[in-house]
Amino acid sequence: MSSDPTLTEASDAHEWEDCPEAEDEWIVMDVNGFSVDSIKDAARAHGGLSLIGLDSEEPILKIGNMHFRGVFDNSLGSDMIFATSSNAVPEKSAKDIVPTPPRFGLANAMFNMDFNKDNTTTLTYMGKTETHIKFSRIRLEPKPVVSATVEATTPTVSPSAPTASGSASTSGPHEASDDIMQQ
């Protein structure tokens, strides 16, 4: 066995080439309280959407100034994902179509079909998934700013001389001096 670094690098390069191509993974996103059309309109108006922390337990979806917190949920069965097209004969395979924001065309295509006419809408199978993310709207608020003057004027509990009842006073510094003056 030789310890030549060029041979090691060459074998590493061949191992990398033998790896199968990464497969796309589909996820169905359910945005609670918003219709598909309102999400599409908001995404168009604000230049798209952002999905942050998809690999975390609680991903965040941002559409314009709206924020949503997601929770992963596995479905009981598989959801099949289709792309719609207006061509009578599909010209591209599922691998040739670049994914865009999810199109919920299957239900619309089925409900809007007139079975007595020659329909030119075709559905192309894109993939399947068992993973859902359920998003709920959250409101972001700025953190309160704590300044040094606020901390200095905050009443503190400090041991003091026993009061008439025999217990220590737990009042703030100004109130303690008032108690002493009244005695």
VMD Tcl script that builds the backbone (N, CA, C; Angstrom):
set m [mol new atoms 549]
animate dup $m
set s [atomselect $m all]
$s set {name element resname resid chain x y z} {
  {N N MET 1 A 0.845 -1.169 0.000}
  {CA C MET 1 A 0.000 0.000 0.000}
  {C C MET 1 A 0.887 1.227 0.000}
  {N N SER 2 A 0.659 2.132 -0.894}
  {CA C SER 2 A 1.483 3.331 -0.948}
  {C C SER 2 A 0.754 4.469 -0.252}
  {N N SER 3 A 1.531 5.400 0.252}
  {CA C SER 3 A 0.947 6.549 0.932}
  {C C SER 3 A 1.098 7.809 0.100}
  {N N ASP 4 A 1.126 7.656 -1.202}
  {CA C ASP 4 A 1.270 8.791 -2.111}
  {C C ASP 4 A -0.006 9.634 -2.065}
  {N N PRO 5 A 0.064 10.951 -1.701}
  {CA C PRO 5 A -1.140 11.778 -1.585}
  {C C PRO 5 A -1.884 11.949 -2.900}
  {N N THR 6 A -1.205 11.903 -4.032}
  {CA C THR 6 A -1.903 12.073 -5.311}
  {C C THR 6 A -2.809 10.887 -5.593}
  {N N LEU 7 A -2.390 9.678 -5.188}
  {CA C LEU 7 A -3.251 8.505 -5.375}
  {C C LEU 7 A -4.479 8.584 -4.480}
  {N N THR 8 A -4.299 9.074 -3.264}
  {CA C THR 8 A -5.426 9.211 -2.337}
  {C C THR 8 A -6.429 10.220 -2.879}
  {N N GLU 9 A -5.950 11.360 -3.382}
  {CA C GLU 9 A -6.844 12.372 -3.940}
  {C C GLU 9 A -7.568 11.843 -5.168}
  {N N ALA 10 A -6.881 11.079 -5.996}
  {CA C ALA 10 A -7.502 10.526 -7.200}
  {C C ALA 10 A -8.583 9.522 -6.837}
  {N N SER 11 A -8.334 8.698 -5.822}
  {CA C SER 11 A -9.351 7.717 -5.435}
  {C C SER 11 A -10.553 8.413 -4.810}
  {N N ASP 12 A -10.318 9.514 -4.073}
  {CA C ASP 12 A -11.431 10.283 -3.511}
  {C C ASP 12 A -12.282 10.881 -4.615}
  {N N ALA 13 A -11.658 11.348 -5.685}
  {CA C ALA 13 A -12.396 11.933 -6.805}
  {C C ALA 13 A -13.270 10.882 -7.472}
  {N N HIS 14 A -12.755 9.664 -7.625}
  {CA C HIS 14 A -13.551 8.601 -8.241}
  {C C HIS 14 A -14.718 8.196 -7.349}
  {N N GLU 15 A -14.522 8.190 -6.026}
  {CA C GLU 15 A -15.611 7.855 -5.113}
  {C C GLU 15 A -16.726 8.880 -5.227}
  {N N TRP 16 A -16.359 10.147 -5.365}
  {CA C TRP 16 A -17.368 11.189 -5.455}
  {C C TRP 16 A -18.182 11.035 -6.733}
  {N N GLU 17 A -17.527 10.664 -7.824}
  {CA C GLU 17 A -18.221 10.501 -9.100}
  {C C GLU 17 A -19.173 9.316 -9.077}
  {N N ASP 18 A -18.901 8.318 -8.235}
  {CA C ASP 18 A -19.752 7.139 -8.168}
  {C C ASP 18 A -21.022 7.372 -7.353}
  {N N CYS 19 A -21.099 8.490 -6.633}
  {CA C CYS 19 A -22.272 8.760 -5.807}
  {C C CYS 19 A -23.481 8.983 -6.702}
  {N N PRO 20 A -24.615 8.425 -6.319}
  {CA C PRO 20 A -25.817 8.677 -7.119}
  {C C PRO 20 A -26.219 10.146 -7.009}
  {N N GLU 21 A -26.901 10.624 -8.031}
  {CA C GLU 21 A -27.337 12.017 -8.024}
  {C C GLU 21 A -28.323 12.241 -6.889}
  {N N ALA 22 A -28.284 13.437 -6.331}
  {CA C ALA 22 A -29.214 13.782 -5.265}
  {C C ALA 22 A -30.617 13.846 -5.845}
  {N N GLU 23 A -31.557 13.305 -5.116}
  {CA C GLU 23 A -32.943 13.316 -5.578}
  {C C GLU 23 A -33.679 14.484 -4.946}
  {N N ASP 24 A -34.647 15.004 -5.676}
  {CA C ASP 24 A -35.486 16.062 -5.139}
  {C C ASP 24 A -36.411 15.465 -4.103}
  {N N GLU 25 A -36.671 16.258 -3.067}
  {CA C GLU 25 A -37.629 15.836 -2.054}
  {C C GLU 25 A -38.755 16.856 -2.041}
  {N N TRP 26 A -39.968 16.384 -2.125}
  {CA C TRP 26 A -41.139 17.245 -2.163}
  {C C TRP 26 A -41.725 17.352 -0.769}
  {N N ILE 27 A -42.209 18.553 -0.438}
  {CA C ILE 27 A -42.858 18.798 0.844}
  {C C ILE 27 A -44.120 19.598 0.567}
  {N N VAL 28 A -45.226 19.172 1.145}
  {CA C VAL 28 A -46.490 19.892 1.010}
  {C C VAL 28 A -46.575 20.892 2.158}
  {N N MET 29 A -46.814 22.170 1.813}
  {CA C MET 29 A -46.916 23.215 2.819}
  {C C MET 29 A -48.374 23.625 2.979}
  {N N ASP 30 A -48.855 23.585 4.222}
  {CA C ASP 30 A -50.215 23.988 4.545}
  {C C ASP 30 A -50.122 25.261 5.374}
  {N N VAL 31 A -50.564 26.391 4.795}
  {CA C VAL 31 A -50.509 27.672 5.488}
  {C C VAL 31 A -51.900 27.938 6.053}
  {N N ASN 32 A -52.024 27.803 7.357}
  {CA C ASN 32 A -53.304 27.884 8.052}
  {C C ASN 32 A -53.959 29.253 7.878}
  {N N GLY 33 A -55.192 29.247 7.411}
  {CA C GLY 33 A -55.968 30.472 7.307}
  {C C GLY 33 A -55.786 31.260 6.026}
  {N N PHE 34 A -55.000 30.772 5.093}
  {CA C PHE 34 A -54.757 31.494 3.850}
  {C C PHE 34 A -55.036 30.590 2.666}
  {N N SER 35 A -55.692 31.149 1.669}
  {CA C SER 35 A -55.977 30.378 0.460}
  {C C SER 35 A -54.748 30.366 -0.438}
  {N N VAL 36 A -54.734 29.452 -1.365}
  {CA C VAL 36 A -53.627 29.340 -2.312}
  {C C VAL 36 A -53.493 30.635 -3.110}
  {N N ASP 37 A -54.625 31.188 -3.536}
  {CA C ASP 37 A -54.585 32.420 -4.333}
  {C C ASP 37 A -54.024 33.594 -3.540}
  {N N SER 38 A -54.396 33.719 -2.256}
  {CA C SER 38 A -53.879 34.841 -1.461}
  {C C SER 38 A -52.377 34.700 -1.219}
  {N N ILE 39 A -51.886 33.476 -1.073}
  {CA C ILE 39 A -50.444 33.266 -0.903}
  {C C ILE 39 A -49.710 33.608 -2.196}
  {N N LYS 40 A -50.262 33.172 -3.337}
  {CA C LYS 40 A -49.640 33.492 -4.629}
  {C C LYS 40 A -49.609 34.997 -4.854}
  {N N ASP 41 A -50.719 35.686 -4.559}
  {CA C ASP 41 A -50.780 37.138 -4.746}
  {C C ASP 41 A -49.770 37.855 -3.851}
  {N N ALA 42 A -49.683 37.445 -2.589}
  {CA C ALA 42 A -48.735 38.072 -1.661}
  {C C ALA 42 A -47.298 37.809 -2.090}
  {N N ALA 43 A -47.012 36.608 -2.561}
  {CA C ALA 43 A -45.653 36.282 -3.016}
  {C C ALA 43 A -45.284 37.108 -4.244}
  {N N ARG 44 A -46.234 37.276 -5.171}
  {CA C ARG 44 A -45.972 38.105 -6.360}
  {C C ARG 44 A -45.750 39.563 -5.966}
  {N N ALA 45 A -46.572 40.064 -5.050}
  {CA C ALA 45 A -46.491 41.463 -4.646}
  {C C ALA 45 A -45.194 41.778 -3.905}
  {N N HIS 46 A -44.644 40.801 -3.194}
  {CA C HIS 46 A -43.452 41.039 -2.380}
  {C C HIS 46 A -42.201 40.371 -2.935}
  {N N GLY 47 A -42.226 39.964 -4.187}
  {CA C GLY 47 A -41.029 39.408 -4.813}
  {C C GLY 47 A -40.703 37.990 -4.403}
  {N N GLY 48 A -41.684 37.202 -4.068}
  {CA C GLY 48 A -41.443 35.800 -3.719}
  {C C GLY 48 A -41.620 35.543 -2.240}
  {N N LEU 49 A -41.123 34.411 -1.820}
  {CA C LEU 49 A -41.221 34.043 -0.420}
  {C C LEU 49 A -39.899 33.461 0.034}
  {N N SER 50 A -39.707 33.414 1.348}
  {CA C SER 50 A -38.476 32.857 1.921}
  {C C SER 50 A -38.843 31.725 2.857}
  {N N LEU 51 A -38.112 30.645 2.764}
  {CA C LEU 51 A -38.284 29.509 3.661}
  {C C LEU 51 A -36.974 29.362 4.418}
  {N N ILE 52 A -37.022 29.638 5.715}
  {CA C ILE 52 A -35.821 29.689 6.538}
  {C C ILE 52 A -35.816 28.505 7.501}
  {N N GLY 53 A -34.692 27.822 7.598}
  {CA C GLY 53 A -34.542 26.730 8.561}
  {C C GLY 53 A -35.307 25.482 8.197}
  {N N LEU 54 A -35.316 25.135 6.929}
  {CA C LEU 54 A -36.044 23.947 6.491}
  {C C LEU 54 A -35.508 22.689 7.159}
  {N N ASP 55 A -34.239 22.695 7.549}
  {CA C ASP 55 A -33.658 21.535 8.208}
  {C C ASP 55 A -33.814 21.579 9.725}
  {N N SER 56 A -34.507 22.586 10.266}
  {CA C SER 56 A -34.741 22.679 11.704}
  {C C SER 56 A -36.104 22.085 12.046}
  {N N GLU 57 A -36.404 22.007 13.343}
  {CA C GLU 57 A -37.685 21.445 13.775}
  {C C GLU 57 A -38.849 22.380 13.485}
  {N N GLU 58 A -38.600 23.689 13.493}
  {CA C GLU 58 A -39.651 24.675 13.252}
  {C C GLU 58 A -39.198 25.662 12.179}
  {N N PRO 59 A -39.397 25.326 10.908}
  {CA C PRO 59 A -39.008 26.259 9.848}
  {C C PRO 59 A -39.892 27.506 9.865}
  {N N ILE 60 A -39.382 28.578 9.306}
  {CA C ILE 60 A -40.099 29.854 9.234}
  {C C ILE 60 A -40.349 30.178 7.765}
  {N N LEU 61 A -41.589 30.541 7.452}
  {CA C LEU 61 A -41.973 30.970 6.111}
  {C C LEU 61 A -42.237 32.463 6.177}
  {N N LYS 62 A -41.618 33.214 5.266}
  {CA C LYS 62 A -41.797 34.664 5.232}
  {C C LYS 62 A -42.319 35.053 3.863}
  {N N ILE 63 A -43.475 35.721 3.857}
  {CA C ILE 63 A -44.059 36.261 2.634}
  {C C ILE 63 A -44.305 37.741 2.896}
  {N N GLY 64 A -43.470 38.589 2.325}
  {CA C GLY 64 A -43.592 40.023 2.585}
  {C C GLY 64 A -43.337 40.304 4.053}
  {N N ASN 65 A -44.312 40.944 4.723}
  {CA C ASN 65 A -44.163 41.226 6.143}
  {C C ASN 65 A -44.902 40.210 7.016}
  {N N MET 66 A -45.373 39.123 6.422}
  {CA C MET 66 A -46.048 38.064 7.178}
  {C C MET 66 A -45.055 36.947 7.476}
  {N N HIS 67 A -45.093 36.435 8.701}
  {CA C HIS 67 A -44.210 35.354 9.122}
  {C C HIS 67 A -45.061 34.194 9.635}
  {N N PHE 68 A -44.612 32.982 9.338}
  {CA C PHE 68 A -45.322 31.775 9.739}
  {C C PHE 68 A -44.324 30.790 10.339}
  {N N ARG 69 A -44.723 30.126 11.437}
  {CA C ARG 69 A -43.898 29.084 12.053}
  {C C ARG 69 A -44.465 27.740 11.636}
  {N N GLY 70 A -43.584 26.848 11.196}
  {CA C GLY 70 A -44.012 25.550 10.696}
  {C C GLY 70 A -43.718 24.415 11.654}
  {N N VAL 71 A -44.529 23.376 11.545}
  {CA C VAL 71 A -44.346 22.142 12.302}
  {C C VAL 71 A -44.466 20.995 11.315}
  {N N PHE 72 A -43.499 20.086 11.331}
  {CA C PHE 72 A -43.532 18.942 10.421}
  {C C PHE 72 A -44.621 17.971 10.842}
  {N N ASP 73 A -45.267 17.389 9.849}
  {CA C ASP 73 A -46.335 16.432 10.085}
  {C C ASP 73 A -46.281 15.398 8.971}
  {N N ASN 74 A -46.262 14.143 9.320}
  {CA C ASN 74 A -46.253 13.080 8.308}
  {C C ASN 74 A -47.680 12.642 8.030}
  {N N SER 75 A -48.009 12.481 6.768}
  {CA C SER 75 A -49.357 12.064 6.393}
  {C C SER 75 A -49.462 10.548 6.474}
  {N N LEU 76 A -50.682 10.061 6.473}
  {CA C LEU 76 A -50.908 8.618 6.542}
  {C C LEU 76 A -50.573 7.928 5.236}
  {N N GLY 77 A -50.782 8.603 4.149}
  {CA C GLY 77 A -50.492 8.026 2.840}
  {C C GLY 77 A -49.527 8.907 2.089}
  {N N SER 78 A -49.375 8.634 0.827}
  {CA C SER 78 A -48.495 9.448 -0.014}
  {C C SER 78 A -49.316 10.477 -0.775}
  {N N ASP 79 A -48.795 11.684 -0.852}
  {CA C ASP 79 A -49.392 12.726 -1.676}
  {C C ASP 79 A -48.646 12.741 -2.995}
  {N N MET 80 A -49.387 12.692 -4.086}
  {CA C MET 80 A -48.777 12.746 -5.413}
  {C C MET 80 A -48.814 14.185 -5.899}
  {N N ILE 81 A -47.728 14.628 -6.506}
  {CA C ILE 81 A -47.600 16.008 -6.950}
  {C C ILE 81 A -47.531 16.029 -8.466}
  {N N PHE 82 A -48.377 16.882 -9.063}
  {CA C PHE 82 A -48.468 16.998 -10.511}
  {C C PHE 82 A -48.232 18.438 -10.928}
  {N N ALA 83 A -47.727 18.616 -12.125}
  {CA C ALA 83 A -47.626 19.932 -12.758}
  {C C ALA 83 A -48.655 19.961 -13.876}
  {N N THR 84 A -49.282 21.111 -14.064}
  {CA C THR 84 A -50.265 21.235 -15.138}
  {C C THR 84 A -49.628 21.929 -16.326}
  {N N SER 85 A -50.086 21.571 -17.492}
  {CA C SER 85 A -49.645 22.257 -18.707}
  {C C SER 85 A -50.813 22.294 -19.677}
  {N N SER 86 A -50.777 23.251 -20.584}
  {CA C SER 86 A -51.878 23.399 -21.530}
  {C C SER 86 A -51.601 22.700 -22.849}
  {N N ASN 87 A -50.505 21.968 -22.955}
  {CA C ASN 87 A -50.193 21.230 -24.178}
  {C C ASN 87 A -51.009 19.943 -24.222}
  {N N ALA 88 A -51.469 19.598 -25.412}
  {CA C ALA 88 A -52.230 18.358 -25.559}
  {C C ALA 88 A -51.332 17.147 -25.358}
  {N N VAL 89 A -50.098 17.240 -25.810}
  {CA C VAL 89 A -49.137 16.150 -25.651}
  {C C VAL 89 A -47.959 16.688 -24.855}
  {N N PRO 90 A -47.646 16.066 -23.719}
  {CA C PRO 90 A -46.519 16.590 -22.948}
  {C C PRO 90 A -45.224 16.506 -23.745}
  {N N GLU 91 A -44.524 17.645 -23.824}
  {CA C GLU 91 A -43.270 17.695 -24.567}
  {C C GLU 91 A -42.072 17.462 -23.670}
  {N N LYS 92 A -42.248 17.626 -22.364}
  {CA C LYS 92 A -41.141 17.480 -21.433}
  {C C LYS 92 A -41.472 16.390 -20.426}
  {N N SER 93 A -40.449 15.755 -19.953}
  {CA C SER 93 A -40.655 14.764 -18.901}
  {C C SER 93 A -40.608 15.472 -17.553}
  {N N ALA 94 A -40.943 14.757 -16.504}
  {CA C ALA 94 A -40.938 15.338 -15.166}
  {C C ALA 94 A -39.550 15.818 -14.770}
  {N N LYS 95 A -38.509 15.168 -15.254}
  {CA C LYS 95 A -37.137 15.564 -14.916}
  {C C LYS 95 A -36.749 16.876 -15.587}
  {N N ASP 96 A -37.388 17.228 -16.715}
  {CA C ASP 96 A -37.043 18.444 -17.446}
  {C C ASP 96 A -37.717 19.684 -16.884}
  {N N ILE 97 A -38.760 19.519 -16.097}
  {CA C ILE 97 A -39.504 20.667 -15.579}
  {C C ILE 97 A -38.820 21.169 -14.320}
  {N N VAL 98 A -38.465 22.450 -14.316}
  {CA C VAL 98 A -37.826 23.045 -13.151}
  {C C VAL 98 A -38.914 23.370 -12.142}
  {N N PRO 99 A -38.770 22.916 -10.885}
  {CA C PRO 99 A -39.812 23.189 -9.896}
  {C C PRO 99 A -39.976 24.683 -9.660}
  {N N THR 100 A -41.194 25.117 -9.576}
  {CA C THR 100 A -41.545 26.490 -9.260}
  {C C THR 100 A -42.336 26.436 -7.966}
  {N N PRO 101 A -42.794 27.576 -7.449}
  {CA C PRO 101 A -43.617 27.483 -6.250}
  {C C PRO 101 A -44.745 26.484 -6.484}
  {N N PRO 102 A -45.123 25.754 -5.431}
  {CA C PRO 102 A -46.078 24.668 -5.618}
  {C C PRO 102 A -47.324 25.112 -6.363}
  {N N ARG 103 A -47.695 24.327 -7.326}
  {CA C ARG 103 A -48.927 24.585 -8.077}
  {C C ARG 103 A -49.947 23.553 -7.621}
  {N N PHE 104 A -51.061 24.040 -7.244}
  {CA C PHE 104 A -52.106 23.141 -6.793}
  {C C PHE 104 A -53.090 22.948 -7.934}
  {N N GLY 105 A -52.545 22.575 -9.089}
  {CA C GLY 105 A -53.331 22.479 -10.306}
  {C C GLY 105 A -54.141 21.218 -10.430}
  {N N LEU 106 A -53.804 20.163 -9.687}
  {CA C LEU 106 A -54.523 18.904 -9.834}
  {C C LEU 106 A -55.995 19.083 -9.499}
  {N N ALA 107 A -56.277 19.640 -8.336}
  {CA C ALA 107 A -57.668 19.815 -7.934}
  {C C ALA 107 A -58.377 20.782 -8.873}
  {N N ASN 108 A -57.724 21.898 -9.208}
  {CA C ASN 108 A -58.343 22.867 -10.111}
  {C C ASN 108 A -58.587 22.258 -11.485}
  {N N ALA 109 A -57.618 21.509 -11.992}
  {CA C ALA 109 A -57.769 20.902 -13.317}
  {C C ALA 109 A -58.912 19.901 -13.323}
  {N N MET 110 A -59.049 19.142 -12.256}
  {CA C MET 110 A -60.114 18.137 -12.215}
  {C C MET 110 A -61.489 18.786 -12.088}
  {N N PHE 111 A -61.598 19.825 -11.248}
  {CA C PHE 111 A -62.902 20.443 -11.047}
  {C C PHE 111 A -63.319 21.333 -12.210}
  {N N ASN 112 A -62.368 21.844 -12.971}
  {CA C ASN 112 A -62.683 22.730 -14.079}
  {C C ASN 112 A -62.770 22.013 -15.419}
  {N N MET 113 A -62.598 20.712 -15.436}
  {CA C MET 113 A -62.643 19.979 -16.704}
  {C C MET 113 A -64.076 19.824 -17.189}
  {N N ASP 114 A -64.242 20.037 -18.453}
  {CA C ASP 114 A -65.512 19.745 -19.109}
  {C C ASP 114 A -65.271 18.473 -19.912}
  {N N PHE 115 A -65.820 17.375 -19.444}
  {CA C PHE 115 A -65.518 16.083 -20.050}
  {C C PHE 115 A -66.155 15.908 -21.427}
  {N N ASN 116 A -67.029 16.838 -21.827}
  {CA C ASN 116 A -67.631 16.777 -23.158}
  {C C ASN 116 A -66.776 17.502 -24.196}
  {N N LYS 117 A -65.794 18.276 -23.759}
  {CA C LYS 117 A -64.934 19.019 -24.672}
  {C C LYS 117 A -63.582 18.327 -24.775}
  {N N ASP 118 A -62.839 18.734 -25.786}
  {CA C ASP 118 A -61.473 18.242 -25.934}
  {C C ASP 118 A -60.581 19.074 -25.012}
  {N N ASN 119 A -60.176 18.500 -23.886}
  {CA C ASN 119 A -59.359 19.221 -22.912}
  {C C ASN 119 A -57.898 19.203 -23.335}
  {N N THR 120 A -57.277 20.367 -23.245}
  {CA C THR 120 A -55.871 20.447 -23.611}
  {C C THR 120 A -54.973 20.527 -22.385}
  {N N THR 121 A -55.544 20.498 -21.192}
  {CA C THR 121 A -54.735 20.527 -19.980}
  {C C THR 121 A -54.253 19.121 -19.671}
  {N N THR 122 A -52.960 19.006 -19.467}
  {CA C THR 122 A -52.403 17.702 -19.106}
  {C C THR 122 A -51.719 17.809 -17.755}
  {N N LEU 123 A -51.693 16.721 -17.062}
  {CA C LEU 123 A -51.027 16.643 -15.772}
  {C C LEU 123 A -49.776 15.797 -15.930}
  {N N THR 124 A -48.682 16.293 -15.406}
  {CA C THR 124 A -47.417 15.567 -15.466}
  {C C THR 124 A -47.002 15.215 -14.047}
  {N N TYR 125 A -46.767 13.946 -13.804}
  {CA C TYR 125 A -46.359 13.479 -12.481}
  {C C TYR 125 A -44.981 14.035 -12.144}
  {N N MET 126 A -44.878 14.681 -10.980}
  {CA C MET 126 A -43.608 15.261 -10.548}
  {C C MET 126 A -42.944 14.431 -9.455}
  {N N GLY 127 A -43.732 13.878 -8.569}
  {CA C GLY 127 A -43.173 13.109 -7.464}
  {C C GLY 127 A -44.231 12.829 -6.428}
  {N N LYS 128 A -43.785 12.279 -5.308}
  {CA C LYS 128 A -44.698 11.995 -4.205}
  {C C LYS 128 A -44.010 12.344 -2.900}
  {N N THR 129 A -44.797 12.520 -1.860}
  {CA C THR 129 A -44.244 12.845 -0.550}
  {C C THR 129 A -45.183 12.362 0.541}
  {N N GLU 130 A -44.630 12.189 1.699}
  {CA C GLU 130 A -45.408 11.891 2.896}
  {C C GLU 130 A -45.194 12.979 3.940}
  {N N THR 131 A -44.416 13.990 3.595}
  {CA C THR 131 A -44.049 15.038 4.543}
  {C C THR 131 A -44.867 16.298 4.302}
  {N N HIS 132 A -45.435 16.807 5.378}
  {CA C HIS 132 A -46.198 18.058 5.347}
  {C C HIS 132 A -45.564 19.009 6.350}
  {N N ILE 133 A -45.662 20.287 6.064}
  {CA C ILE 133 A -45.333 21.307 7.056}
  {C C ILE 133 A -46.586 22.146 7.229}
  {N N LYS 134 A -47.079 22.211 8.457}
  {CA C LYS 134 A -48.251 23.031 8.762}
  {C C LYS 134 A -47.755 24.339 9.355}
  {N N PHE 135 A -48.075 25.437 8.668}
  {CA C PHE 135 A -47.619 26.758 9.081}
  {C C PHE 135 A -48.749 27.520 9.759}
  {N N SER 136 A -48.418 28.200 10.856}
  {CA C SER 136 A -49.343 29.090 11.557}
  {C C SER 136 A -48.712 30.470 11.613}
  {N N ARG 137 A -49.540 31.489 11.470}
  {CA C ARG 137 A -49.023 32.860 11.441}
  {C C ARG 137 A -48.526 33.255 12.820}
  {N N ILE 138 A -47.403 33.936 12.832}
  {CA C ILE 138 A -46.848 34.477 14.070}
  {C C ILE 138 A -46.616 35.962 13.869}
  {N N ARG 139 A -46.599 36.683 14.954}
  {CA C ARG 139 A -46.321 38.115 14.898}
  {C C ARG 139 A -44.986 38.356 15.587}
  {N N LEU 140 A -44.107 39.030 14.890}
  {CA C LEU 140 A -42.804 39.347 15.451}
  {C C LEU 140 A -42.875 40.705 16.122}
  {N N GLU 141 A -42.355 40.772 17.333}
  {CA C GLU 141 A -42.325 42.025 18.069}
  {C C GLU 141 A -40.883 42.302 18.472}
  {N N PRO 142 A -40.499 43.572 18.494}
  {CA C PRO 142 A -39.119 43.879 18.895}
  {C C PRO 142 A -38.897 43.539 20.366}
  {N N LYS 143 A -37.680 43.126 20.668}
  {CA C LYS 143 A -37.333 42.831 22.055}
  {C C LYS 143 A -37.287 44.133 22.831}
  {N N PRO 144 A -37.741 44.121 24.091}
  {CA C PRO 144 A -37.653 45.347 24.884}
  {C C PRO 144 A -36.193 45.667 25.195}
  {N N VAL 145 A -35.882 46.955 25.153}
  {CA C VAL 145 A -34.521 47.404 25.419}
  {C C VAL 145 A -34.393 47.657 26.913}
  {N N VAL 146 A -33.422 47.016 27.544}
  {CA C VAL 146 A -33.173 47.207 28.967}
  {C C VAL 146 A -31.997 48.154 29.102}
  {N N SER 147 A -32.250 49.284 29.770}
  {CA C SER 147 A -31.168 50.258 29.932}
  {C C SER 147 A -30.654 50.222 31.365}
  {N N ALA 148 A -29.512 50.839 31.599}
  {CA C ALA 148 A -28.889 50.851 32.924}
  {C C ALA 148 A -29.721 51.653 33.909}
  {N N THR 149 A -30.416 52.709 33.471}
  {CA C THR 149 A -31.212 53.525 34.383}
  {C C THR 149 A -32.427 52.758 34.872}
  {N N VAL 150 A -32.993 51.904 34.053}
  {CA C VAL 150 A -34.143 51.111 34.479}
  {C C VAL 150 A -33.715 50.124 35.550}
  {N N GLU 151 A -32.556 49.501 35.387}
  {CA C GLU 151 A -32.082 48.530 36.364}
  {C C GLU 151 A -31.765 49.202 37.698}
  {N N ALA 152 A -31.259 50.435 37.685}
  {CA C ALA 152 A -30.889 51.124 38.913}
  {C C ALA 152 A -32.112 51.535 39.713}
  {N N THR 153 A -33.236 51.839 39.085}
  {CA C THR 153 A -34.421 52.290 39.799}
  {C C THR 153 A -35.381 51.158 40.125}
  {N N THR 154 A -35.061 49.948 39.721}
  {CA C THR 154 A -35.930 48.820 40.007}
  {C C THR 154 A -35.827 48.470 41.481}
  {N N PRO 155 A -36.967 48.339 42.175}
  {CA C PRO 155 A -36.910 47.979 43.592}
  {C C PRO 155 A -36.266 46.607 43.765}
  {N N THR 156 A -35.474 46.499 44.807}
  {CA C THR 156 A -34.826 45.228 45.092}
  {C C THR 156 A -35.236 44.752 46.466}
  {N N VAL 157 A -35.155 43.471 46.680}
  {CA C VAL 157 A -35.455 42.897 47.986}
  {C C VAL 157 A -34.140 42.819 48.736}
  {N N SER 158 A -34.070 43.525 49.842}
  {CA C SER 158 A -32.850 43.489 50.639}
  {C C SER 158 A -33.228 43.322 52.097}
  {N N PRO 159 A -32.383 42.639 52.834}
  {CA C PRO 159 A -32.701 42.474 54.258}
  {C C PRO 159 A -32.622 43.829 54.955}
  {N N SER 160 A -33.553 44.084 55.841}
  {CA C SER 160 A -33.557 45.340 56.592}
  {C C SER 160 A -33.963 45.037 58.019}
  {N N ALA 161 A -34.034 46.053 58.803}
  {CA C ALA 161 A -34.395 45.876 60.209}
  {C C ALA 161 A -35.809 45.341 60.300}
  {N N PRO 162 A -36.076 44.511 61.301}
  {CA C PRO 162 A -37.431 43.981 61.455}
  {C C PRO 162 A -38.420 45.107 61.690}
  {N N THR 163 A -39.611 44.944 61.153}
  {CA C THR 163 A -40.670 45.927 61.343}
  {C C THR 163 A -41.398 45.608 62.625}
  {N N ALA 164 A -42.436 46.349 62.895}
  {CA C ALA 164 A -43.197 46.159 64.122}
  {C C ALA 164 A -43.784 44.762 64.199}
  {N N SER 165 A -44.082 44.165 63.080}
  {CA C SER 165 A -44.665 42.828 63.091}
  {C C SER 165 A -43.597 41.755 63.272}
  {N N GLY 166 A -42.323 42.143 63.263}
  {CA C GLY 166 A -41.249 41.189 63.485}
  {C C GLY 166 A -40.662 40.605 62.218}
  {N N SER 167 A -41.136 40.996 61.046}
  {CA C SER 167 A -40.586 40.464 59.805}
  {C C SER 167 A -39.766 41.540 59.113}
  {N N ALA 168 A -38.877 41.110 58.248}
  {CA C ALA 168 A -38.031 42.054 57.524}
  {C C ALA 168 A -38.851 42.754 56.455}
  {N N SER 169 A -38.532 43.990 56.181}
  {CA C SER 169 A -39.224 44.763 55.159}
  {C C SER 169 A -38.701 44.370 53.785}
  {N N THR 170 A -39.599 44.254 52.817}
  {CA C THR 170 A -39.199 43.902 51.454}
  {C C THR 170 A -39.533 45.015 50.485}
  {N N SER 171 A -39.621 46.215 50.967}
  {CA C SER 171 A -39.967 47.324 50.083}
  {C C SER 171 A -38.725 47.824 49.367}
  {N N GLY 172 A -38.952 48.717 48.411}
  {CA C GLY 172 A -37.858 49.285 47.640}
  {C C GLY 172 A -37.035 50.244 48.479}
  {N N PRO 173 A -35.931 50.765 47.949}
  {CA C PRO 173 A -35.028 51.626 48.713}
  {C C PRO 173 A -35.683 52.923 49.165}
  {N N HIS 174 A -36.565 53.500 48.372}
  {CA C HIS 174 A -37.210 54.755 48.760}
  {C C HIS 174 A -38.238 54.508 49.842}
  {N N GLU 175 A -38.977 53.428 49.744}
  {CA C GLU 175 A -39.997 53.118 50.736}
  {C C GLU 175 A -39.351 52.758 52.068}
  {N N ALA 176 A -38.210 52.117 52.070}
  {CA C ALA 176 A -37.537 51.749 53.313}
  {C C ALA 176 A -37.126 53.001 54.069}
  {N N SER 177 A -36.626 54.012 53.375}
  {CA C SER 177 A -36.223 55.239 54.057}
  {C C SER 177 A -37.442 55.961 54.606}
  {N N ASP 178 A -38.594 55.879 53.962}
  {CA C ASP 178 A -39.822 56.477 54.467}
  {C C ASP 178 A -40.258 55.772 55.738}
  {N N ASP 179 A -40.117 54.437 55.807}
  {CA C ASP 179 A -40.488 53.677 57.002}
  {C C ASP 179 A -39.629 54.103 58.189}
  {N N ILE 180 A -38.352 54.341 57.964}
  {CA C ILE 180 A -37.444 54.726 59.046}
  {C C ILE 180 A -37.811 56.111 59.548}
  {N N MET 181 A -38.156 57.020 58.671}
  {CA C MET 181 A -38.491 58.383 59.065}
  {C C MET 181 A -39.792 58.420 59.843}
  {N N GLN 182 A -40.724 57.508 59.582}
  {CA C GLN 182 A -42.005 57.506 60.278}
  {C C GLN 182 A -41.880 56.908 61.668}
  {N N GLN 183 A -40.859 56.157 61.949}
  {CA C GLN 183 A -40.735 55.504 63.256}
  {C C GLN 183 A -40.290 56.462 64.256}
}
mol reanalyze $m
mol bondsrecalc $m
mol representation Tube
mol addrep $m
